[in-house]
Amino acid sequence: MVLVRRAAIVAVALGALAVAGCAHKDAAGPRPYSSGGGFHPFGGGHPKGNPEKDAALGVNAYLWRASLDTLAFMPLASADPYGGVIITDWYANPEKPDERFKCTVFILDTRLRADGLNVTVNKQVKDANGGWIDAAASDQTATDIENAILTRARQLKLSNVGG
């Protein structure tokens, strides 16, 4: 019950931040992933300017975009570009419907660095009654996702530098 109440408070706080962010129009122009007015955390173009020093996001823009791109196959539960947290909803691979995964990505730095990223993976499996129970996810799964995000972030940075 306490966990549900805390989750509700976090959801309301994130909603308030999203609404407040939409109402404010700063003179610096559109944010890195903006397509006109308002902030769009899911894209709207390539990063503009120098994302590593851009104050519009509280985290590295390449890591942010790469995280969203890498986890695009999973449903998104929440994304906080200022705090650098991306939380997916549960995803079940159609080939293995008896297990499902949920990821949380923490972007910890404004620089593009390997230690500026932390991924946690939660796993659940179906029990005999059809309910879901927690199971241990392989540490390698989180490492593989981190590596995929870092690779994608490097690709984005190189494409921005070359263009």
Secondary structure, DSSP 4 states (H G I P E B T S, - for coil): -HHHHHHHHHHHHHHHHHHHHHH---TT-S-TT-SSSS--TT-SS---S-TTT-SSSSS-HHHHHHHHHHTTTSPEEEEETTTTEEEE--B--TT-TTEEEEEEEEE--SS--GGGEEEEEEEEEE-TTS-EEEEPPPHHHHHHHHHHHHHHHHHHHHHHHH-
